[in-house]
């Protein structure tokens, strides 16, 4: 009996931090009516030193265009392993992309920054169109984009 | 003599009438460039800053992608390198980059 209780306590102790270490976050990107084809978007995070930490989402499936998401491309070398399992279709003008994911708690209020690079066929590239610090206070606060993104926000 | 002078006058007038516009058209660009250079130089001499709607950031990132001639084979090659297409969301687990808390696949919705 004691063994079972000990094992139960151990598994609970191991499981609880795992649950507490992540929180569901929704990233919402609303595009302007810029009058072009679907936009490629790279959503990624940099650490407090500004170094690339990892990707959260890639909108756009053709890797030959990833070079136009130039900041993301410079950081990753266009390595598609960075976006396996987190790649979806490009996003049309005027449309809204909402991505729900479990983000590590350690990213918030720790100097991490979320970036969005954007590119549209036959239109100018827009690297680092969004750069927003990941803070609990910043949740739900819309941020305006420069060229293709009307506004971006993350909600917890 | 009067006749000769009249013919000479007429031919000169015709040459001037036809030749000058043609010459003018040929040199129009050069003249304009010369003029614009002169204006720019004068502006610089006076310390005038010429305004532009393009900011530095735009100039740095003035590239754009086109479907282009490599669209026909539809292969995913990035900048000439042979790079495979990424696995779509839901088909494999997200990358183990420490950002995803529990490794669950993100869900995307477009509307």
Boltz contact constraints between the chains, C-beta under 6 A:
constraints:
  - contact:
      token1: [A, 21]
      token2: [B, 101]
      max_distance: 6.0
  - contact:
      token1: [A, 22]
      token2: [B, 101]
      max_distance: 6.0
  - contact:
      token1: [A, 22]
      token2: [B, 102]
      max_distance: 6.0
  - contact:
      token1: [A, 45]
      token2: [B, 99]
      max_distance: 6.0
  - contact:
      token1: [A, 54]
      token2: [B, 97]
      max_distance: 6.0
  - contact:
      token1: [A, 54]
      token2: [B, 99]
      max_distance: 6.0
  - contact:
      token1: [A, 62]
      token2: [B, 76]
      max_distance: 6.0
  - contact:
      token1: [A, 63]
      token2: [B, 76]
      max_distance: 6.0
  - contact:
      token1: [A, 63]
      token2: [B, 78]
      max_distance: 6.0
  - contact:
      token1: [A, 63]
      token2: [B, 83]
      max_distance: 6.0
  - contact:
      token1: [A, 63]
      token2: [B, 85]
      max_distance: 6.0
  - contact:
      token1: [A, 64]
      token2: [B, 76]
      max_distance: 6.0
  - contact:
      token1: [A, 64]
      token2: [B, 77]
      max_distance: 6.0
  - contact:
      token1: [A, 64]
      token2: [B, 78]
      max_distance: 6.0
  - contact:
      token1: [A, 65]
      token2: [B, 65]
      max_distance: 6.0
  - contact:
      token1: [A, 66]
      token2: [B, 78]
      max_distance: 6.0
  - contact:
      token1: [A, 67]
      token2: [B, 78]
      max_distance: 6.0
  - contact:
      token1: [A, 67]
      token2: [B, 79]
      max_distance: 6.0
  - contact:
      token1: [A, 68]
      token2: [B, 65]
      max_distance: 6.0
  - contact:
      token1: [A, 78]
      token2: [B, 78]
      max_distance: 6.0
  - contact:
      token1: [A, 80]
      token2: [B, 83]
      max_distance: 6.0
  - contact:
      token1: [A, 80]
      token2: [B, 84]
      max_distance: 6.0
  - contact:
      token1: [A, 80]
      token2: [B, 86]
      max_distance: 6.0
  - contact:
      token1: [A, 82]
      token2: [B, 95]
      max_distance: 6.0
  - contact:
      token1: [A, 83]
      token2: [B, 86]
      max_distance: 6.0
  - contact:
      token1: [A, 84]
      token2: [B, 86]
      max_distance: 6.0
  - contact:
      token1: [A, 84]
      token2: [B, 87]
      max_distance: 6.0
  - contact:
      token1: [A, 84]
      token2: [B, 92]
      max_distance: 6.0
  - contact:
      token1: [A, 85]
      token2: [B, 87]
      max_distance: 6.0
  - contact:
      token1: [A, 85]
      token2: [B, 89]
      max_distance: 6.0
  - contact:
      token1: [A, 85]
      token2: [B, 92]
      max_distance: 6.0
  - contact:
      token1: [A, 85]
      token2: [B, 93]
      max_distance: 6.0
  - contact:
      token1: [A, 85]
      token2: [B, 94]
      max_distance: 6.0
  - contact:
      token1: [A, 86]
      token2: [B, 89]
      max_distance: 6.0
  - contact:
      token1: [A, 86]
      token2: [B, 94]
      max_distance: 6.0
  - contact:
      token1: [A, 86]
      token2: [B, 106]
      max_distance: 6.0
  - contact:
      token1: [A, 87]
      token2: [B, 86]
      max_distance: 6.0
  - contact:
      token1: [A, 87]
      token2: [B, 88]
      max_distance: 6.0
  - contact:
      token1: [A, 87]
      token2: [B, 89]
      max_distance: 6.0
  - contact:
      token1: [A, 88]
      token2: [B, 89]
      max_distance: 6.0
  - contact:
      token1: [A, 88]
      token2: [B, 108]
      max_distance: 6.0
  - contact:
      token1: [A, 91]
      token2: [B, 110]
      max_distance: 6.0
  - contact:
      token1: [A, 95]
      token2: [B, 110]
      max_distance: 6.0
  - contact:
      token1: [A, 96]
      token2: [B, 111]
      max_distance: 6.0
  - contact:
      token1: [A, 97]
      token2: [B, 110]
      max_distance: 6.0
  - contact:
      token1: [A, 98]
      token2: [B, 109]
      max_distance: 6.0
  - contact:
      token1: [A, 99]
      token2: [B, 106]
      max_distance: 6.0
  - contact:
      token1: [A, 99]
      token2: [B, 108]
      max_distance: 6.0
  - contact:
      token1: [A, 100]
      token2: [B, 107]
      max_distance: 6.0
  - contact:
      token1: [A, 101]
      token2: [B, 106]
      max_distance: 6.0
  - contact:
      token1: [A, 102]
      token2: [B, 100]
      max_distance: 6.0
  - contact:
      token1: [A, 102]
      token2: [B, 101]
      max_distance: 6.0
  - contact:
      token1: [A, 102]
      token2: [B, 102]
      max_distance: 6.0
  - contact:
      token1: [A, 102]
      token2: [B, 104]
      max_distance: 6.0
  - contact:
      token1: [A, 104]
      token2: [B, 99]
      max_distance: 6.0
  - contact:
      token1: [A, 104]
      token2: [B, 101]
      max_distance: 6.0
  - contact:
      token1: [A, 119]
      token2: [B, 65]
      max_distance: 6.0
  - contact:
      token1: [A, 121]
      token2: [B, 65]
      max_distance: 6.0
  - contact:
      token1: [A, 122]
      token2: [B, 64]
      max_distance: 6.0
  - contact:
      token1: [A, 122]
      token2: [B, 66]
      max_distance: 6.0
  - contact:
      token1: [A, 123]
      token2: [B, 64]
      max_distance: 6.0
  - contact:
      token1: [A, 124]
      token2: [B, 62]
      max_distance: 6.0
  - contact:
      token1: [A, 124]
      token2: [B, 64]
      max_distance: 6.0
  - contact:
      token1: [A, 125]
      token2: [B, 61]
      max_distance: 6.0
  - contact:
      token1: [A, 125]
      token2: [B, 63]
      max_distance: 6.0
  - contact:
      token1: [A, 127]
      token2: [B, 61]
      max_distance: 6.0
